[in-house]
Amino acid sequence: MAVRSCKIACLVAALSLLVLGAVAAPQARAGSRQATAVGTNQVIAVPYYSWNNKARYATVVLPRDYGPGNNEALPCIVQPHGRESTPLGPASRWGDLPTTERFMVICPDSSGRRDPENSWAVAGQLQDIAEIAGVVESSLPWVHIDHQRLYLAGISMGGQETLCTLARYPDLFAAGLCVDGNADLAARYRELPLADMADVQPLMRREVGGTPAKVPWLYQRRSSTPFAATLATCGVPIAIWWSAEDPIGVNQAKTQTGHLWSKIMSLAPGAPVVQVIGTGGHGTMLSQHPQAGVDYFRPNGVWRTLPAAPTTWDYGSWLPSAGAWGYEFGTAAGSHKLWRVHVAPGSLAVSCPAPLIAQVPYDAAGPVAVTVNSVEQPPVMPVDGHISISFPAGKSTATYATE
């Protein structure tokens, strides 16, 4: 991510604390547990402090012979766990593959706003997921991760958080895999009785902050469907797997990940997003066939690598500061106001309910001509490889080029 300018920092600093509840990056804690042999793998519990300063553990699965002196940078699958699960559960589902196929798995713990086990894609949890690989490297200096071959995979709530993390951090992961996940949390709330899970509704209300009818924006921000345009244009390969026989993940085709896939295809028919409709119980498409997951991340025996930055892409958020591929966007839009940006060569299109400042990567050394809403602005000088463009509230377009 680009370094934020002082202008953006001043604009968003106070609001950031209100919106995120003083979100901080996950921090390593001292005292990683000794490696334990599990099958042909070794497993290490790495302690860290989550976004809300809660003590958590990430389960790290490594090849059995990996260690100081035999520690090349490995492909890594980050796997957020499902609802009311633990990191050890998804970590164990890969069987002996980390050793036989030589990769590592990191399963971070969950840390919700109110519920420690059911985070349901709260903003801070997504940040923890995005940064947990760096936390593990800080805690275990002899562990090396190939960040060009970093992947996301998740089942159920873990699948929901996989999609939401990709929508927020599309420039960090080489590919993603969602299995029987949720794409629309408000619809999921209403559908819980259909899955004989009405007792989960009070838990979700407590964690999210109310019902979808009362606080719809709080459910939007924890869903991936509102950010389908980012998933459609980011160029990151994504696999969406869901079972037609799943009694828990109901209505996939109509409201959840099957519907998300259809929306992505309508926005960008050529997007590298695939849908696989299977059979069996909740999550079994991956848990019973982990080799299929590895084969997706490693087609034809070659691990996928981080895609190049797209030339034209869409990004949306509700956060006062966010961005990707060196672009940073800052706004004082408010806690439930979504903003969207369309990026193309030499231009930006913005839709934001409040003024927005964009930090745009720019290599030229001389002044840059900027036009906003067809009005020529004073020339802008690049600073630290970026130019700053200010947008008024509402829908705006800007073009920029070296004078």
C-alpha positions as MATLAB code, in Angstrom:
seq = 'MAVRSCKIACLVAALSLLVLGAVAAPQARAGSRQATAVGTNQVIAVPYYSWNNKARYATVVLPRDYGPGNNEALPCIVQPHGRESTPLGPASRWGDLPTTERFMVICPDSSGRRDPENSWAVAGQLQDIAEIAGVVESSLPWVHIDHQRLYLAGISMGGQETLCTLARYPDLFAAGLCVDGNADLAARYRELPLADMADVQPLMRREVGGTPAKVPWLYQRRSSTPFAATLATCGVPIAIWWSAEDPIGVNQAKTQTGHLWSKIMSLAPGAPVVQVIGTGGHGTMLSQHPQAGVDYFRPNGVWRTLPAAPTTWDYGSWLPSAGAWGYEFGTAAGSHKLWRVHVAPGSLAVSCPAPLIAQVPYDAAGPVAVTVNSVEQPPVMPVDGHISISFPAGKSTATYATE';
ca = [
       0.000    0.000    0.000;
       1.192    3.511   -0.722;
       2.160    5.772    2.128;
      -0.787    8.019    2.890;
      -0.265   11.726    2.528;
      -0.643   14.067    5.482;
      -3.706   15.502    3.778;
      -5.531   12.184    3.798;
      -4.277   11.354    7.259;
      -5.726   14.558    8.681;
      -9.009   13.999    6.870;
      -9.630   10.492    8.128;
      -7.743   10.015   11.389;
     -10.535   10.948   13.771;
     -13.213    9.147   11.792;
     -11.089    6.022   11.501;
     -11.243    5.505   15.241;
     -15.011    5.831   15.244;
     -15.639    3.563   12.259;
     -13.181    0.817   13.141;
     -13.209    1.045   16.902;
      -9.480    1.862   16.913;
      -8.562   -1.025   14.610;
      -4.883   -1.881   14.705;
      -2.860   -4.329   12.674;
      -2.381   -7.758   14.273;
       0.694   -7.856   16.466;
       2.889  -10.826   17.249;
       3.008  -12.061   20.833;
       5.957  -13.764   22.414;
       6.018  -17.461   23.095;
       5.168  -19.527   19.994;
       4.427  -23.072   21.029;
       6.820  -25.852   20.089;
       6.130  -27.673   16.828;
       3.968  -30.781   17.165;
       3.942  -33.629   14.672;
       0.492  -34.169   13.149;
       0.546  -36.933   10.568;
       3.469  -36.196    8.284;
       3.259  -32.450    9.002;
       4.385  -30.247   11.861;
       1.980  -27.795   13.500;
       2.903  -24.673   15.459;
       0.538  -22.383   17.379;
       1.646  -18.771   16.886;
       0.213  -16.277   19.399;
      -0.763  -12.791   18.274;
      -2.937   -9.869   19.307;
      -5.891   -9.315   17.016;
      -7.245   -6.036   15.635;
      -9.106   -5.381   18.912;
      -6.110   -6.314   21.081;
      -7.448   -9.755   21.974;
      -5.025  -12.625   22.535;
      -5.366  -15.117   19.685;
      -3.486  -18.044   18.113;
      -2.817  -18.843   14.483;
      -2.267  -22.484   13.599;
       0.631  -22.919   11.178;
       1.046  -26.197    9.284;
       4.472  -26.851    7.757;
       6.141  -29.752    5.952;
       7.586  -32.192    8.434;
      11.205  -31.507    7.446;
      10.885  -27.732    7.200;
      13.078  -25.783    9.602;
      16.242  -23.703    9.958;
      18.597  -24.828    7.214;
      15.748  -26.263    5.138;
      13.461  -23.283    4.908;
      12.915  -22.040    1.387;
      10.055  -19.610    0.772;
       6.919  -21.737    0.426;
       3.509  -21.192   -1.138;
       1.038  -20.417    1.631;
      -2.709  -20.916    1.998;
      -4.353  -18.614    4.539;
      -7.575  -20.252    5.722;
     -10.007  -18.395    8.018;
     -12.079  -20.884    9.974;
     -15.814  -21.463    9.937;
     -18.439  -20.436   12.473;
     -17.871  -21.832   15.972;
     -14.809  -23.688   14.750;
     -11.148  -23.304   15.679;
      -8.017  -22.788   13.580;
      -6.933  -26.387   14.159;
     -10.019  -27.745   12.379;
      -9.383  -26.329    8.894;
      -5.638  -26.753    9.318;
      -6.054  -30.519    9.763;
      -8.259  -30.905    6.685;
      -5.301  -30.729    4.302;
      -4.040  -34.101    5.494;
      -0.453  -34.887    4.539;
      -0.481  -32.535    1.554;
       1.597  -29.724    3.124;
       4.496  -32.182    3.367;
       3.966  -34.173    0.181;
       3.179  -31.123   -1.986;
       5.422  -28.739   -0.006;
       3.360  -25.740    1.058;
       2.235  -24.215    4.338;
      -1.167  -23.371    5.778;
      -1.950  -20.554    8.214;
      -5.300  -20.582   10.001;
      -5.860  -17.382   12.005;
      -8.269  -17.318   14.891;
     -11.499  -15.352   14.766;
     -12.055  -12.067   16.584;
     -15.450  -10.484   16.185;
     -16.751   -7.130   17.363;
     -18.693   -8.760   20.193;
     -18.353  -12.489   19.522;
     -14.845  -13.955   19.809;
     -15.602  -17.033   17.685;
     -18.085  -15.706   15.104;
     -16.493  -12.702   13.438;
     -18.625  -12.762   10.268;
     -16.181  -10.601    8.275;
     -15.928   -7.632   10.622;
     -13.455   -5.090    9.219;
     -10.699   -5.771   11.752;
     -10.864   -9.527   11.168;
     -10.316   -8.979    7.438;
      -7.240   -6.921    8.270;
      -5.961   -9.705   10.518;
      -6.459  -12.250    7.727;
      -4.657  -10.048    5.217;
      -1.664   -9.491    7.512;
      -1.376  -12.814    9.346;
       1.356  -14.109    7.009;
       3.600  -11.227    8.038;
       2.806  -11.854   11.711;
       3.863  -15.485   11.359;
       7.142  -14.484    9.680;
       7.815  -12.000   12.492;
       7.133  -14.628   15.160;
       9.050  -17.410   13.415;
      12.013  -15.758   11.641;
      13.084  -19.061   10.094;
       9.736  -19.397    8.294;
       9.729  -17.866    4.827;
       6.559  -17.279    2.798;
       6.513  -16.679   -0.934;
       4.185  -13.657   -1.061;
       3.873  -14.086   -4.813;
       2.175  -17.412   -4.037;
      -0.172  -16.450   -1.212;
      -3.740  -17.796   -1.342;
      -7.028  -17.588    0.525;
      -9.369  -20.503    1.158;
     -12.364  -20.871    3.445;
     -15.477  -22.886    4.143;
     -18.781  -21.383    5.377;
     -17.994  -18.265    7.452;
     -14.388  -18.764    6.375;
     -15.596  -18.628    2.775;
     -17.495  -15.429    3.513;
     -14.343  -13.883    4.976;
     -12.277  -15.144    2.045;
     -14.456  -13.260   -0.453;
     -14.654  -10.130    1.699;
     -10.886  -10.084    2.209;
     -10.271  -10.436   -1.537;
     -12.685   -7.553   -2.182;
     -10.814   -5.333    0.264;
      -7.229   -6.487   -0.463;
      -7.277   -7.660   -4.101;
      -3.576   -6.932   -4.578;
      -2.279   -9.302   -1.890;
      -3.418  -12.765   -2.999;
      -2.674  -14.909   -6.032;
      -6.027  -16.744   -5.897;
      -8.993  -17.466   -3.649;
     -11.289  -20.420   -2.956;
     -14.685  -20.101   -1.270;
     -16.595  -23.258   -0.347;
     -20.260  -23.121    0.763;
     -19.778  -19.543    1.917;
     -22.048  -16.542    2.346;
     -22.064  -13.570   -0.001;
     -25.062  -11.678    1.394;
     -25.132  -11.659    5.202;
     -28.555  -10.006    5.429;
     -30.041  -12.780    3.297;
     -28.153  -15.322    5.379;
     -29.737  -13.904    8.528;
     -33.219  -14.329    7.033;
     -32.406  -17.818    5.747;
     -31.083  -19.223    9.025;
     -34.491  -20.716    9.984;
     -34.514  -22.574    6.645;
     -31.319  -24.292    7.774;
     -32.827  -25.067   11.206;
     -30.486  -22.457   12.691;
     -32.890  -19.832   14.023;
     -30.946  -19.891   17.297;
     -27.996  -18.290   15.484;
     -29.973  -15.132   14.685;
     -29.543  -13.607   18.171;
     -25.792  -14.267   17.955;
     -25.619  -12.527   14.590;
     -27.657   -9.566   15.827;
     -25.298   -9.187   18.771;
     -22.181   -9.387   16.632;
     -23.342   -7.227   13.726;
     -25.283   -4.679   15.773;
     -28.972   -5.298   15.018;
     -31.251   -6.842   12.423;
     -30.863   -6.310    8.677;
     -34.051   -4.251    8.713;
     -32.661   -1.827   11.312;
     -28.995   -1.631   10.267;
     -28.771   -2.800    6.628;
     -25.423   -1.058    6.056;
     -23.788   -3.112    8.821;
     -24.726   -6.281    6.910;
     -23.646   -4.805    3.563;
     -20.137   -4.126    4.770;
     -19.762   -7.774    5.876;
     -20.948   -9.103    2.514;
     -19.079   -9.554   -0.761;
     -21.999   -9.020   -3.156;
     -21.946   -5.197   -2.763;
     -18.294   -5.343   -3.885;
     -18.797   -7.697   -6.821;
     -17.288   -5.124   -9.198;
     -13.923   -5.397   -7.453;
     -13.964   -9.191   -7.623;
     -14.988   -8.971  -11.287;
     -12.221   -6.581  -12.356;
      -9.282   -7.275  -10.040;
      -7.904  -10.128  -12.150;
      -7.504  -12.461   -9.166;
      -8.571  -16.051   -9.968;
     -11.411  -17.051   -7.653;
     -13.147  -20.417   -7.323;
     -16.668  -20.451   -5.920;
     -17.712  -23.957   -4.904;
     -21.093  -24.772   -3.451;
     -23.103  -27.921   -2.910;
     -26.646  -28.303   -4.194;
     -27.259  -30.733   -1.316;
     -25.928  -28.549    1.485;
     -28.590  -28.321    4.221;
     -26.741  -25.439    5.924;
     -25.702  -23.165    3.066;
     -29.176  -22.771    1.606;
     -30.288  -20.655   -1.370;
     -26.793  -20.443   -2.835;
     -28.031  -19.904   -6.389;
     -30.601  -17.262   -5.452;
     -28.939  -15.150   -2.771;
     -25.459  -16.369   -1.876;
     -22.247  -17.315   -3.689;
     -23.987  -18.756   -6.738;
     -25.808  -15.454   -7.118;
     -22.512  -13.587   -6.601;
     -20.907  -15.599   -9.400;
     -23.791  -14.721  -11.731;
     -23.415  -11.038  -10.863;
     -19.664  -11.151  -11.509;
     -20.262  -12.786  -14.886;
     -22.784  -10.096  -15.804;
     -20.233   -7.400  -14.962;
     -17.197   -9.060  -16.556;
     -17.893  -12.270  -18.518;
     -14.166  -12.846  -18.973;
     -13.269  -12.573  -15.282;
     -11.139  -15.503  -13.979;
     -13.899  -16.532  -11.576;
     -15.212  -20.085  -11.807;
     -18.208  -21.769  -10.228;
     -18.365  -25.450   -9.335;
     -21.677  -26.907   -8.161;
     -21.195  -30.146   -6.285;
     -23.018  -32.482   -3.961;
     -22.596  -33.557   -0.380;
     -22.705  -31.941    3.014;
     -21.568  -28.527    4.165;
     -17.914  -27.964    3.269;
     -17.266  -31.522    2.089;
     -16.237  -30.420   -1.405;
     -12.956  -29.277    0.138;
     -12.702  -31.151    3.423;
     -13.116  -34.535    1.715;
     -11.152  -33.562   -1.382;
      -8.289  -31.300   -0.279;
      -6.217  -32.304   -3.298;
      -8.805  -30.546   -5.461;
      -8.094  -27.330   -3.578;
      -4.352  -27.708   -4.090;
      -4.940  -28.453   -7.780;
      -6.894  -25.207   -8.116;
      -4.069  -23.176   -6.614;
      -1.525  -25.192   -8.612;
      -3.062  -25.930  -12.051;
      -1.001  -28.278  -14.231;
       1.528  -28.548  -11.439;
       2.449  -24.842  -11.400;
       1.477  -22.657   -8.444;
      -0.450  -19.541   -9.392;
       1.440  -16.309   -8.812;
       0.263  -12.833   -7.907;
      -1.432  -11.301  -10.966;
      -0.190   -8.041  -12.411;
      -2.133   -4.942  -11.474;
      -5.070   -4.494  -13.850;
      -5.131   -1.381  -15.999;
      -8.861   -0.857  -15.479;
     -10.588   -1.874  -12.267;
     -13.243   -0.999   -9.719;
     -12.933   -0.594   -5.992;
     -15.480    0.102   -3.286;
     -15.408    0.508    0.462;
     -17.111    2.135    3.424;
     -13.859    2.751    5.298;
     -12.489    6.279    5.638;
      -9.213    5.104    4.092;
      -8.558    2.163    1.783;
      -6.918    1.296   -1.495;
      -4.959   -1.151   -3.640;
      -2.081   -1.346   -6.132;
      -0.508    1.833   -4.786;
      -3.718    3.886   -4.964;
      -5.070    5.283   -1.699;
      -8.503    6.815   -1.202;
      -9.561    8.863    1.815;
     -12.981   10.231    2.680;
     -15.086   11.453    5.569;
     -18.142    9.681    4.192;
     -19.436    8.376    7.507;
     -19.806    4.961    9.052;
     -22.465    3.543    6.709;
     -21.792    5.344    3.442;
     -20.332    3.252    0.625;
     -18.034    4.903   -1.885;
     -16.836    3.565   -5.221;
     -13.987    4.331   -7.613;
     -13.451    3.261  -11.224;
      -9.788    3.360  -12.229;
      -8.652    3.525  -15.844;
      -5.431    4.729  -17.497;
      -5.245    8.478  -16.974;
      -8.675    8.778  -15.373;
     -10.769    8.167  -12.263;
     -14.523    8.067  -11.800;
     -15.735    8.507   -8.228;
     -19.083    8.069   -6.535;
     -18.920    9.192   -2.924;
     -21.403   10.888   -0.584;
     -18.632   13.100    0.801;
     -15.445   14.709   -0.536;
     -12.792   12.139   -1.439;
      -9.049   12.478   -1.938;
      -7.227   10.047   -4.220;
      -3.503    9.395   -4.076;
      -2.632    8.181   -7.575;
       0.701    6.516   -8.463;
       2.533    8.700  -10.976;
       6.153    8.435  -12.101;
       6.609   11.707  -13.977;
       8.784   14.378  -12.373;
       7.115   17.465  -13.829;
       3.733   19.088  -13.245;
       0.622   17.077  -14.067;
      -2.462   18.594  -15.669;
      -5.635   17.537  -13.828;
      -9.238   18.101  -14.853;
     -12.114   17.351  -12.479;
     -15.646   17.378  -13.861;
     -14.342   19.124  -17.004;
     -12.836   21.946  -14.927;
      -9.087   22.370  -15.220;
      -7.350   22.315  -11.844;
      -4.044   23.923  -10.870;
      -1.117   21.737  -12.000;
      -0.212   19.013   -9.517;
       3.367   18.076   -8.682;
       4.103   14.418   -7.885;
       5.231   13.783   -4.323;
       6.834   10.455   -3.443;
       5.652    9.012   -6.735;
       1.997   10.071   -6.295;
      -0.290   12.894   -7.261;
      -3.215   14.004   -5.110;
      -6.627   14.631   -6.686;
      -9.557   16.036   -4.688;
     -13.160   15.184   -5.567;
     -16.340   16.875   -4.332;
     -19.229   14.857   -2.922;
     -21.347   13.016   -5.444;
     -20.368   11.571   -8.804;
     -17.208   12.982  -10.359;
     -14.672   12.196  -13.056;
     -11.062   13.260  -13.389;
      -8.411   12.993  -16.049;
      -4.711   13.603  -15.599;
      -1.635   13.704  -17.822;
       1.840   15.235  -17.840;
       1.787   18.792  -19.127;
];
